[in-house]
Amino acid sequence: MKLPSASLLLVALAVAACDSKTATLGEAGTSSATVEAIAGAPAEAGTSGTRATATDEANATPAPDPKTIPASATGNAAAILARPQVPILCYHQVRDWTARDSKGAKDYIIPVAQFKAQMKMLADSGYHTVLPDQLYAYMTMGAKLPSKPIMLTFDDTDLDQFTVARPTLEQYGFKGVYFVMTVSIGRPRYMTKANIKQLSDEGNVIGSHTWDHHNVKKYQGQDWVTQIEKPTKTLEEITGKKISYFAYPFGLWNPQAFPELKSRGFVAAFSLAEKRDQNDPLFTIRRIIASGYWTPKTLRNNIVQSF
């Protein structure tokens, strides 16, 4: 992240935002036949986003309010785990590399042209973006999704997610999920409240990503108020909407966090590439980090192999 040296707090955040996790194969949620079909399929131009065919759109079921889904469905871990996983990508900074960027940091900094090429590949390959309510309904009740669903998520509130990623997604009719770290709102090179409100008003989803990116596994007592309750209230005041989804800093979680998040109104939480919790998969939904080193072809291969 590009930060003024005077802000020691945000320098620490820059380190935290460069998540130490990398994409792994993890659980295989897609059948080998499906993987083979996707890997060998030619690109399908004009079948994504605003150009989706009527058949594609008809396959999708409108997402119900999560509160209307019965507890028997949300608590059926075996049924949830049995459904193929939907590919979910995690992005951080979308900007060109500089001489100051370390080799490791470049995993979390995707050059602008590379990001645009990745989005074009997804569109040309026929992927359709889905949002958390759709995913939640699919995971709990088997609700239908568009053909070749994918979720695009962005962590840490970087301004380039608004100035670069947002118009690129709009070009293909894509929507995204933005997990906001509230300590940085309005700081130089981070999104403002107006940016966040605009993203929400345009049909994207805003999720919580704590106050200042502290590791959830270390929370005690008042930490849940400082890191979760207050930031979530801030985001609800900005968007005027209920905040129901959470992303763990560094992708790190423990089962002790689940009841704490549930008691504060969250219905699901997103981790990174590790295996899901077998008892509560809704609170360990897997994502992979889209590396700045990946070409569109490499990204496509990782999507197929990881999910």
C-alpha positions as CSV (number, residue, x, y, z in Angstrom):
1,M,0.0,0.0,0.0
2,K,1.2,3.6,-0.7
3,L,1.2,5.3,2.7
4,P,2.7,8.5,4.2
5,S,5.6,7.6,6.4
6,A,4.3,9.7,9.2
7,S,1.5,7.2,9.9
8,L,3.0,4.3,11.8
9,L,-0.4,2.7,12.1
10,L,-1.0,2.5,8.4
11,V,2.5,1.3,7.8
12,A,1.7,-1.6,10.1
13,L,-1.5,-2.1,8.1
14,A,0.5,-2.3,4.9
15,V,2.3,-5.3,6.3
16,A,-0.9,-6.9,7.5
17,A,-2.7,-6.4,4.2
18,C,-0.1,-8.4,2.4
19,D,-1.7,-11.6,3.5
20,S,0.8,-14.3,4.3
21,K,-1.4,-17.0,2.6
22,T,-1.0,-18.1,-1.0
23,A,-3.4,-20.1,-3.1
24,T,-3.4,-23.8,-2.7
25,L,-5.4,-26.5,-4.2
26,G,-7.2,-27.2,-0.9
27,E,-10.5,-29.0,-1.2
28,A,-11.6,-30.1,-4.6
29,G,-15.2,-29.1,-4.9
30,T,-15.6,-29.8,-8.6
31,S,-15.8,-33.2,-10.2
32,S,-13.0,-34.3,-12.5
33,A,-15.3,-34.4,-15.4
34,T,-16.3,-30.8,-14.8
35,V,-12.7,-29.8,-14.4
36,E,-11.8,-31.5,-17.7
37,A,-14.7,-29.8,-19.5
38,I,-13.8,-26.4,-18.2
39,A,-10.1,-26.7,-18.8
40,G,-10.6,-27.9,-22.4
41,A,-13.4,-25.6,-23.3
42,P,-12.8,-22.7,-25.7
43,A,-13.4,-19.2,-24.6
44,E,-17.0,-18.2,-25.0
45,A,-17.2,-14.5,-25.9
46,G,-20.3,-12.5,-25.2
47,T,-21.8,-14.7,-22.6
48,S,-21.0,-12.7,-19.4
49,G,-22.4,-9.9,-17.3
50,T,-24.7,-7.6,-19.3
51,R,-24.3,-9.8,-22.4
52,A,-25.5,-12.9,-20.6
53,T,-28.0,-15.0,-22.6
54,A,-31.6,-15.4,-21.4
55,T,-30.9,-19.0,-20.6
56,D,-28.0,-18.0,-18.3
57,E,-30.1,-15.6,-16.4
58,A,-33.0,-18.0,-16.2
59,N,-30.7,-20.4,-14.4
60,A,-30.3,-18.0,-11.5
61,T,-32.6,-17.9,-8.6
62,P,-33.2,-14.5,-6.9
63,A,-31.3,-14.5,-3.6
64,P,-33.6,-14.5,-0.6
65,D,-32.9,-12.6,2.6
66,P,-30.6,-14.8,4.6
67,K,-32.9,-14.4,7.6
68,T,-35.7,-16.2,5.8
69,I,-33.6,-19.4,5.3
70,P,-34.5,-22.0,8.0
71,A,-32.0,-23.0,10.6
72,S,-32.3,-26.6,9.5
73,A,-30.7,-25.6,6.2
74,T,-28.0,-23.4,7.6
75,G,-27.0,-26.0,10.1
76,N,-26.8,-29.0,7.7
77,A,-23.0,-29.0,7.4
78,A,-23.0,-32.3,5.4
79,A,-25.3,-31.0,2.7
80,I,-23.3,-27.7,2.5
81,L,-20.0,-29.5,2.2
82,A,-21.4,-31.9,-0.5
83,R,-22.2,-29.0,-2.9
84,P,-19.5,-28.1,-5.3
85,Q,-17.6,-25.0,-4.2
86,V,-18.1,-21.7,-6.1
87,P,-14.8,-20.1,-7.2
88,I,-14.0,-17.0,-5.1
89,L,-11.1,-14.7,-5.9
90,C,-9.5,-12.3,-3.4
91,Y,-7.8,-9.1,-4.6
92,H,-5.9,-6.5,-2.7
93,Q,-4.1,-3.7,-4.5
94,V,-4.8,-3.1,-8.2
95,R,-1.9,-0.9,-9.3
96,D,1.4,-1.1,-11.3
97,W,4.4,-2.4,-9.5
98,T,7.1,0.0,-8.3
99,A,10.8,-0.5,-7.6
100,R,9.9,-0.4,-3.8
101,D,7.6,-3.4,-4.0
102,S,9.2,-6.6,-2.7
103,K,8.9,-9.9,-4.5
104,G,6.5,-11.2,-1.9
105,A,4.4,-8.0,-2.0
106,K,3.8,-8.5,-5.7
107,D,1.6,-11.5,-4.9
108,Y,-0.9,-9.0,-3.5
109,I,-0.4,-6.1,-6.0
110,I,-1.9,-6.9,-9.4
111,P,-0.8,-4.6,-12.2
112,V,-3.6,-2.7,-13.9
113,A,-3.2,-4.3,-17.3
114,Q,-3.0,-7.7,-15.7
115,F,-6.2,-7.1,-13.8
116,K,-8.0,-6.0,-16.9
117,A,-6.8,-9.0,-18.8
118,Q,-8.0,-11.3,-16.0
119,M,-11.4,-9.8,-16.0
120,K,-11.6,-10.0,-19.8
121,M,-10.6,-13.7,-19.6
122,L,-13.4,-14.3,-17.1
123,A,-16.0,-12.6,-19.3
124,D,-14.8,-14.3,-22.5
125,S,-14.9,-17.6,-20.7
126,G,-18.5,-17.2,-19.8
127,Y,-18.2,-16.6,-16.0
128,H,-21.0,-14.8,-14.2
129,T,-20.4,-13.0,-10.9
130,V,-22.5,-13.8,-7.9
131,L,-22.9,-12.0,-4.6
132,P,-23.0,-13.4,-1.0
133,D,-26.7,-13.7,-0.7
134,Q,-26.8,-15.8,-3.8
135,L,-23.9,-17.9,-2.6
136,Y,-25.5,-18.3,0.8
137,A,-28.8,-19.5,-0.7
138,Y,-26.9,-22.0,-2.9
139,M,-24.8,-23.3,-0.1
140,T,-27.8,-23.8,2.3
141,M,-30.7,-24.7,0.0
142,G,-29.1,-25.6,-3.3
143,A,-30.6,-22.5,-5.0
144,K,-29.7,-22.2,-8.7
145,L,-26.9,-19.9,-9.7
146,P,-26.0,-18.5,-13.2
147,S,-23.8,-20.7,-15.4
148,K,-20.1,-20.7,-14.4
149,P,-20.6,-18.6,-11.3
150,I,-17.6,-16.8,-9.7
151,M,-17.3,-14.3,-6.8
152,L,-14.8,-11.4,-6.9
153,T,-13.8,-10.0,-3.5
154,F,-11.6,-7.1,-2.6
155,D,-9.9,-6.6,0.8
156,D,-8.6,-3.6,2.7
157,T,-10.3,-0.6,1.2
158,D,-7.6,0.5,-1.2
159,L,-8.7,3.4,-3.4
160,D,-7.6,1.7,-6.6
161,Q,-10.4,-0.9,-6.0
162,F,-12.8,2.0,-6.7
163,T,-10.9,3.9,-9.3
164,V,-9.5,0.9,-11.3
165,A,-11.3,-2.3,-10.4
166,R,-14.9,-0.8,-10.2
167,P,-15.0,0.5,-13.8
168,T,-13.3,-2.6,-15.1
169,L,-16.0,-4.8,-13.5
170,E,-18.7,-2.5,-14.8
171,Q,-17.4,-3.0,-18.3
172,Y,-18.4,-6.6,-18.1
173,G,-21.5,-6.3,-16.0
174,F,-19.7,-7.8,-13.1
175,K,-20.4,-7.0,-9.4
176,G,-17.9,-7.4,-6.5
177,V,-17.7,-7.8,-2.7
178,Y,-15.6,-5.2,-0.9
179,F,-14.4,-6.1,2.6
180,V,-13.7,-2.9,4.3
181,M,-11.1,-2.2,7.0
182,T,-12.6,0.9,8.7
183,V,-9.5,2.4,10.2
184,S,-8.3,3.4,6.8
185,I,-11.5,5.0,5.5
186,G,-10.8,8.5,4.2
187,R,-7.0,8.2,4.6
188,P,-4.7,9.0,1.6
189,R,-5.0,6.3,-1.1
190,Y,-7.9,4.6,0.6
191,M,-11.6,4.8,-0.1
192,T,-13.8,7.5,1.4
193,K,-17.3,7.0,2.9
194,A,-18.7,8.4,-0.4
195,N,-16.8,5.8,-2.4
196,I,-18.1,2.9,-0.2
197,K,-21.7,4.2,-0.4
198,Q,-21.5,4.5,-4.1
199,L,-20.2,0.9,-4.5
200,S,-23.1,-0.3,-2.3
201,D,-25.7,1.8,-4.2
202,E,-24.5,0.4,-7.5
203,G,-25.3,-3.1,-6.4
204,N,-22.0,-4.3,-5.0
205,V,-21.8,-5.8,-1.5
206,I,-19.9,-4.2,1.4
207,G,-18.6,-6.6,4.0
208,S,-16.7,-6.2,7.3
209,H,-12.9,-6.7,7.5
210,T,-12.4,-5.5,11.1
211,W,-11.2,-2.1,12.3
212,D,-7.4,-2.4,11.7
213,H,-6.8,-5.9,10.4
214,H,-5.9,-7.7,13.7
215,N,-5.8,-11.5,13.8
216,V,-9.2,-12.8,14.9
217,K,-7.5,-15.8,16.6
218,K,-6.1,-13.4,19.2
219,Y,-9.3,-11.5,20.2
220,Q,-10.3,-11.3,23.8
221,G,-13.1,-9.5,25.5
222,Q,-13.4,-5.9,24.3
223,D,-11.6,-6.8,21.0
224,W,-14.9,-8.0,19.7
225,V,-16.4,-4.6,20.2
226,T,-13.4,-2.7,18.8
227,Q,-12.7,-4.9,15.9
228,I,-16.2,-6.1,14.9
229,E,-19.2,-4.3,16.5
230,K,-18.1,-0.7,16.0
231,P,-16.7,-1.2,12.5
232,T,-19.8,-3.1,11.4
233,K,-22.0,-0.3,12.7
234,T,-19.9,2.3,10.9
235,L,-20.4,0.4,7.6
236,E,-24.1,0.0,8.2
237,E,-24.4,3.8,8.8
238,I,-22.4,4.5,5.6
239,T,-24.4,2.1,3.3
240,G,-27.8,2.2,5.0
241,K,-27.8,-1.6,4.8
242,K,-27.3,-4.6,7.1
243,I,-23.8,-6.0,7.0
244,S,-24.0,-9.8,7.1
245,Y,-20.7,-11.0,5.7
246,F,-17.2,-10.9,7.2
247,A,-13.6,-11.7,5.9
248,Y,-10.9,-12.8,8.3
249,P,-7.7,-10.8,8.3
250,F,-4.9,-13.0,6.9
251,G,-7.6,-15.6,6.3
252,L,-7.0,-16.8,9.9
253,W,-9.9,-18.2,12.0
254,N,-10.7,-20.5,14.9
255,P,-13.9,-22.2,15.9
256,Q,-14.2,-19.9,18.9
257,A,-14.8,-17.0,16.5
258,F,-18.0,-18.5,15.0
259,P,-20.4,-17.9,17.9
260,E,-18.9,-14.4,18.4
261,L,-19.6,-13.5,14.8
262,K,-23.1,-15.1,14.8
263,S,-24.1,-13.2,17.9
264,R,-23.2,-10.0,16.1
265,G,-25.4,-10.7,13.1
266,F,-23.1,-12.3,10.6
267,V,-24.4,-15.2,8.6
268,A,-21.2,-16.3,6.9
269,A,-17.5,-15.5,6.9
270,F,-14.7,-15.9,4.3
271,S,-11.3,-17.3,4.9
272,L,-8.6,-18.2,2.3
273,A,-7.3,-21.4,0.8
274,E,-7.4,-23.7,3.8
275,K,-9.9,-26.5,4.2
276,R,-13.3,-25.6,5.5
277,D,-14.4,-26.3,9.0
278,Q,-16.3,-29.6,8.8
279,N,-18.9,-28.5,11.4
280,D,-19.4,-24.9,10.3
281,P,-18.5,-24.4,6.6
282,L,-20.5,-21.2,6.3
283,F,-18.0,-19.5,8.5
284,T,-15.0,-20.8,6.6
285,I,-15.9,-20.1,3.0
286,R,-12.8,-20.6,0.9
287,R,-11.2,-18.0,-1.4
288,I,-7.9,-17.9,-3.3
289,I,-5.7,-14.8,-3.7
290,A,-5.3,-13.8,-7.3
291,S,-1.6,-13.3,-7.5
292,G,0.0,-10.3,-9.3
293,Y,2.2,-12.8,-11.1
294,W,-0.6,-14.8,-12.7
295,T,-1.4,-14.4,-16.4
296,P,-5.1,-14.9,-17.3
297,K,-4.3,-18.5,-18.3
298,T,-2.6,-19.2,-15.0
299,L,-5.6,-17.7,-13.1
300,R,-8.0,-19.8,-15.2
301,N,-6.0,-23.0,-14.3
302,N,-6.0,-22.1,-10.6
303,I,-9.7,-21.5,-10.6
304,V,-10.3,-25.0,-12.1
305,Q,-7.7,-26.8,-9.9
306,S,-8.6,-25.0,-6.6
307,F,-12.4,-25.4,-6.7
